[in-house]
Amino acid sequence: MEVMQTVETEERMTCLRVQLYHPQQASKGLYCHLPLDCSSKHQAEDPLRLGRDEKVCTYILVDPRVSRKQLSLQAYRTAQSPDLLFTVQNLSQKGRLMVNGSELDYLERAELPAKALLRFGDYEILICREPGEAKGSFEVEFGVLTVPPSREMGLGVSTMTPVMDTGLGHDVSNDFPAELISTHVPLECDETFIYQS
């Protein structure tokens, strides 16, 4: 008698890796209600809400400065792509939500690229989407970052005017004409000096 076995292959699910940062995360229990460092499965048709209200939000931040409903992530598909894609929507009436440097007002939404930085209040959330084949569900995996992701991505970096280092260990005011020193523009130094009469 011959036995036929069917092997079911489980489809790999799209995964949203959600990395959180807050400057006071070490001293406060901001993430105590989040399933850190483990994955949670979600149905694609259900929006994920993040906020402080346990009754309406999927994930809770324990912080009175966070809106009851802060933001929502919604999965969707298009006819042009087999991938599960996501939008983010600002649900806060009082706070602004920045998505990769673009501001979203209340109830506005934006598409999430494969790597997105969300910012509201003092929170920075880096979301990385890893594609999968499953169409009806996806996974979410939360983690905590020790440095702001904006630093890694080069966003929010100070644009202060740099101070020129002449490399000279003495006062250069005697080496240059007075009209060049009195300006507040940094001097560029190389082997060639230009004197204007």
Phi, psi and chi 1 to 4 in degrees:
 res  aa     phi    psi   chi1   chi2   chi3   chi4
   1 MET       -  132.4  174.6 -174.9 -109.8      -
   2 GLU  -100.0  131.1 -172.8  175.1  -41.8      -
   3 VAL  -105.9  126.6  177.1      -      -      -
   4 MET  -100.5  132.0  -67.9 -168.3   62.6      -
   5 GLN  -114.8  137.8  -65.3 -179.2   -8.4      -
   6 THR  -106.5  132.5   58.7      -      -      -
   7 VAL  -103.3  120.0  177.5      -      -      -
   8 GLU   -88.3  128.9  -72.0 -172.4   34.0      -
   9 THR  -102.0  126.4   57.6      -      -      -
  10 GLU   -81.0  130.6 -167.5  171.5  -46.3      -
  11 GLU   -70.6  138.2  -71.0 -178.0  -50.8      -
  12 ARG   -74.5  131.0 -169.3  172.6   54.0  103.6
  13 MET   -89.4  149.3  -72.8 -171.3  -82.1      -
  14 THR   -61.4  140.8  -63.1      -      -      -
  15 CYS  -124.4  129.2 -176.7      -      -      -
  16 LEU   -99.4  113.0  -71.0 -178.6      -      -
  17 ARG   -92.9  113.6  -62.9 -160.2 -171.2  -76.2
  18 VAL  -108.6  109.3 -179.4      -      -      -
  19 GLN  -106.7  122.7  -58.2  -68.5  -48.3      -
  20 LEU  -104.2  147.4  -58.5  143.1      -      -
  21 TYR  -144.1  136.9  174.1   80.3      -      -
  22 HIS  -144.8  137.3 -172.3  -78.7      -      -
  23 PRO   -60.3  -22.5    9.0  -15.9      -      -
  24 GLN  -110.0   22.4  -62.6  175.2  -14.1      -
  25 GLN   -65.5  -26.9   63.9 -165.5   15.9      -
  26 ALA   -74.2  -30.7      -      -      -      -
  27 SER   -96.2  -12.5   61.9      -      -      -
  28 LYS  -122.0  155.3  -63.1 -175.4  176.0 -170.7
  29 GLY   -90.4   52.4      -      -      -      -
  30 LEU   -62.5  -32.7  -56.8  173.0      -      -
  31 TYR  -109.3   18.0  -47.2  135.7      -      -
  32 CYS   -65.0  -19.8   64.9      -      -      -
  33 HIS   -99.3    5.0  -69.3  -64.5      -      -
  34 LEU   -96.1  143.1  -65.5  176.8      -      -
  35 PRO   -80.6   82.6   28.8  -32.6      -      -
  36 LEU   -72.7  141.1  -62.7  175.2      -      -
  37 ASP    58.9   29.7  -59.4  -38.8      -      -
  38 CYS  -147.2  156.2   63.6      -      -      -
  39 SER   -98.4  145.9   57.6      -      -      -
  40 SER  -122.1  136.0  -55.8      -      -      -
  41 LYS   -91.6  139.1 -178.1  178.3  176.9 -179.0
  42 HIS  -134.7  147.9  -64.7  -82.8      -      -
  43 GLN   -76.3  136.6  -65.8  -57.0  -50.7      -
  44 ALA   -64.8  -28.0      -      -      -      -
  45 GLU   -78.6  -12.8   66.5  -94.2   11.9      -
  46 ASP   -94.7  126.6  -62.7  -28.2      -      -
  47 PRO   -71.0  149.1   24.0  -29.3      -      -
  48 LEU   -99.3  123.7  -64.3 -177.2      -      -
  49 ARG  -110.4  138.0  -70.3 -170.6 -176.9   96.8
  50 LEU  -118.9  131.0 -179.3   68.0      -      -
  51 GLY   178.1 -163.0      -      -      -      -
  52 ARG  -104.7   -6.6   70.0  167.3 -157.1  -86.0
  53 ASP   -87.1  112.0 -170.3  -22.6      -      -
  54 GLU   -65.7  -24.3  -63.9  177.3   30.8      -
  55 LYS   -78.2  -30.6  -65.3  176.6 -176.7  164.5
  56 VAL  -115.5  -12.7  -65.0      -      -      -
  57 CYS  -101.5  143.9  -68.0      -      -      -
  58 THR   -73.4  -40.2  -43.7      -      -      -
  59 TYR  -127.3  137.8  -65.6  110.1      -      -
  60 ILE  -112.2  133.3  -50.2  -56.3      -      -
  61 LEU  -106.9  127.1  -69.4  173.5      -      -
  62 VAL   -89.3   84.1 -177.5      -      -      -
  63 ASP  -157.4  119.1 -173.0  -19.4      -      -
  64 PRO   -65.6  -16.0   20.9  -28.9      -      -
  65 ARG   -84.0  -10.6  -66.5  168.5  -62.2 -174.0
  66 VAL   -84.7  141.1  170.6      -      -      -
  67 SER   -65.4  156.5  -66.8      -      -      -
  68 ARG   -55.1  -45.8  -74.7 -175.3  -29.3   95.9
  69 LYS  -122.6  105.7  -64.8 -177.4  -76.3 -176.7
  70 GLN   -86.6  -53.5 -172.6   70.5   47.2      -
  71 LEU  -153.2  164.6   62.5   89.6      -      -
  72 SER  -133.7  139.7  172.6      -      -      -
  73 LEU  -112.5  130.6  -62.0  173.5      -      -
  74 GLN  -127.8  128.3  178.6   67.1   55.8      -
  75 ALA   -81.5  149.4      -      -      -      -
  76 TYR  -157.0  167.7   72.9   97.0      -      -
  77 ARG  -130.9  159.0  -65.4 -175.7   59.6 -126.7
  78 THR  -124.1  162.0   65.7      -      -      -
  79 ALA   -68.8  -23.2      -      -      -      -
  80 GLN   -84.9  -12.3  -63.7   78.2   26.1      -
  81 SER  -137.6  137.5  173.0      -      -      -
  82 PRO   -80.1  -10.7   29.1  -33.8      -      -
  83 ASP   -75.7  150.8  -66.7  -22.7      -      -
  84 LEU   -83.3  122.5 -161.3   56.5      -      -
  85 LEU  -111.1  170.1  -54.8  171.8      -      -
  86 PHE  -139.4  149.6  -67.2   85.8      -      -
  87 THR  -117.7  157.8   61.0      -      -      -
  88 VAL  -120.4  141.1   59.8      -      -      -
  89 GLN  -128.7  136.4 -177.0  176.8   29.7      -
  90 ASN   -81.8  118.3 -175.9    4.0      -      -
  91 LEU  -103.0   -0.4  -61.1  178.7      -      -
  92 SER   -88.0  125.7  174.8      -      -      -
  93 GLN   -78.0  -22.2  -66.0 -178.7   28.0      -
  94 LYS  -105.7  -28.2  -63.5  179.2 -177.4  174.9
  95 GLY  -105.6  153.5      -      -      -      -
  96 ARG   -95.7  153.7   64.2 -177.1 -177.1  153.2
  97 LEU  -122.4  124.7  174.0   64.8      -      -
  98 MET  -103.0  132.5  -58.8  -66.2  -72.3      -
  99 VAL  -122.6  107.9 -179.8      -      -      -
 100 ASN    49.3   40.4  -74.4  -14.3      -      -
 101 GLY    90.5   -8.5      -      -      -      -
 102 SER  -100.2  133.8  -62.1      -      -      -
 103 GLU   -87.0  136.2 -174.4  173.7  -21.1      -
 104 LEU  -112.2  128.1  -67.0 -179.0      -      -
 105 ASP   -84.9  178.6  -72.4  -32.0      -      -
 106 TYR   -52.7  127.5  176.1   59.9      -      -
 107 LEU    68.7    2.8  -67.1 -178.4      -      -
 108 GLU   -78.5  149.7  -70.3 -177.9  -15.7      -
 109 ARG  -130.9  159.2   68.0  175.3   64.3 -145.5
 110 ALA  -143.3  153.1      -      -      -      -
 111 GLU   -74.0  142.8  -70.5 -171.9   33.6      -
 112 LEU   -94.7  123.9  -79.8 -178.3      -      -
 113 PRO   -72.4 -178.9   23.9  -29.3      -      -
 114 ALA   -60.9  -26.9      -      -      -      -
 115 LYS  -136.3  120.6 -174.0  175.2 -174.0  179.4
 116 ALA  -136.0  144.2      -      -      -      -
 117 LEU  -110.5  118.4  176.9   62.6      -      -
 118 LEU  -104.2  138.0  -50.7 -178.0      -      -
 119 ARG  -136.1  133.7  -65.5 -163.8  -82.4 -173.2
 120 PHE  -151.6  139.9   57.8   90.3      -      -
 121 GLY    54.2 -131.7      -      -      -      -
 122 ASP   -93.8    3.2  -70.1  -27.8      -      -
 123 TYR   -84.9  141.3  -71.6   88.4      -      -
 124 GLU  -128.8  128.5  -67.9 -170.7   18.0      -
 125 ILE  -127.1  119.0  -58.1  174.6      -      -
 126 LEU   -98.2  120.8 -179.4   63.3      -      -
 127 ILE  -114.4  121.9  -59.9  178.6      -      -
 128 CYS  -116.6  127.1  -63.6      -      -      -
 129 ARG  -100.1  124.2  177.7  177.7   42.4   88.4
 130 GLU  -107.4  117.3  -64.1  176.2    3.7      -
 131 PRO   -67.1  153.4   18.5  -23.5      -      -
 132 GLY  -143.9  179.1      -      -      -      -
 133 GLU   -94.7  -24.0  -63.7   87.9   27.4      -
 134 ALA   -63.8  137.1      -      -      -      -
 135 LYS  -100.8  -25.6  -66.2  175.7  175.5   71.0
 136 GLY   -99.2   -8.8      -      -      -      -
 137 SER  -151.4  166.0   58.3      -      -      -
 138 PHE  -151.1  169.3   63.6   94.1      -      -
 139 GLU  -113.0  151.4  -68.3  179.7  -37.6      -
 140 VAL  -125.7  134.1  176.1      -      -      -
 141 GLU  -130.6  117.9 -158.8  172.0  -77.1      -
 142 PHE   -95.7  144.3  -76.8   95.0      -      -
 143 GLY  -147.6  170.2      -      -      -      -
 144 VAL  -120.1  134.0  178.0      -      -      -
 145 LEU   -98.8  147.5  -63.5  170.5      -      -
 146 THR   -92.3  -16.2   56.4      -      -      -
 147 VAL  -127.6  153.2  -64.3      -      -      -
 148 PRO   -62.2  133.0  -11.9   19.4      -      -
 149 PRO   -65.9  -22.5   17.4  -25.6      -      -
 150 SER   -63.0  -29.6   58.8      -      -      -
 151 ARG   -67.4  -41.5 -174.0 -179.4  -54.7  167.4
 152 GLU   -66.2  -37.8  173.1 -167.7  -37.7      -
 153 MET   -87.6   -5.3  -63.6  177.1   75.3      -
 154 GLY    77.1   19.2      -      -      -      -
 155 LEU  -100.5  143.9  -60.2  172.9      -      -
 156 GLY    75.7   13.0      -      -      -      -
 157 VAL   -77.5  137.3  177.2      -      -      -
 158 SER   -57.4  139.7  174.6      -      -      -
 159 THR  -112.5   36.2   56.9      -      -      -
 160 MET   -64.8  149.2  -66.2  176.1   49.4      -
 161 THR   -65.9  127.9  -53.8      -      -      -
 162 PRO   -70.1  149.5   22.7  -29.1      -      -
 163 VAL   -94.3  131.3  176.3      -      -      -
 164 MET   -76.5  133.9 -176.8 -173.9   74.2      -
 165 ASP  -101.7  115.1 -177.9    8.0      -      -
 166 THR   -77.7  -18.1   63.3      -      -      -
 167 GLY    81.8   -1.6      -      -      -      -
 168 LEU   -96.1  140.2  -58.1  173.6      -      -
 169 GLY   -91.0   17.4      -      -      -      -
 170 HIS  -139.4  172.3   65.7  -77.3      -      -
 171 ASP   -67.4  123.4 -177.6   14.9      -      -
 172 VAL   -90.5    1.0  -65.0      -      -      -
 173 SER   -63.6  -24.5   60.7      -      -      -
 174 ASN   -83.7  -12.8  -65.3  -31.1      -      -
 175 ASP   -92.2  -14.6  -61.2  -21.9      -      -
 176 PHE  -122.0  153.5  -64.7  101.8      -      -
 177 PRO   -62.1  148.7  -17.3   25.0      -      -
 178 ALA   -59.5  -36.2      -      -      -      -
 179 GLU   -66.3  -26.1   61.4  -90.5    6.2      -
 180 LEU   -80.1  -33.6  -70.0  177.6      -      -
 181 ILE   -76.6  -32.1  -66.4  172.9      -      -
 182 SER   -72.2  -17.5   63.4      -      -      -
 183 THR   -78.2  157.2   63.4      -      -      -
 184 HIS   -95.7   10.2  -63.8  -61.7      -      -
 185 VAL   -87.5  132.6  179.3      -      -      -
 186 PRO   -59.8  142.5  -18.0   26.8      -      -
 187 LEU   -85.0  139.7  -63.0  172.4      -      -
 188 GLU   -97.0  126.5  -66.2  -68.8  -30.6      -
 189 CYS  -114.9  134.4  -69.4      -      -      -
 190 ASP  -149.5 -158.5   61.3    9.6      -      -
 191 GLU   -73.6  -15.8  -67.2   79.4   31.5      -
 192 THR  -106.9  125.3  -52.4      -      -      -
 193 PHE  -103.3  136.0  -67.8  103.0      -      -
 194 ILE  -111.2  120.3  -59.9  174.3      -      -
 195 TYR  -109.1  128.6  -68.3   94.5      -      -
 196 GLN  -104.2  134.7  -65.3  179.3  -14.1      -
 197 SER   -99.2      -  -59.7      -      -      -
